[in-house]
Amino acid sequence: MDPVVGFDQVIGTDDLGNNIYGNSIQVMVFTYLFWLLTIFYLTMIFMNFIIAVIGESFNKVLEHK
């Protein structure tokens, strides 16, 4: 018997009788949307960090002008 992990579902068998596993469309859509949200959130954090560093450098340049 094959182990089942997490949200795996048996979607069929191959020629040797082994189970073929897959995920439901809901799990795949949720995972993709979660990934997109995470990428967007991390991009905003990193862009904010870069803007802060550039702003600090700009202020240093103005002080020594």
Helices and strands as residue ranges (DSSP letters): E 9-13, E 19-22, H 25-63
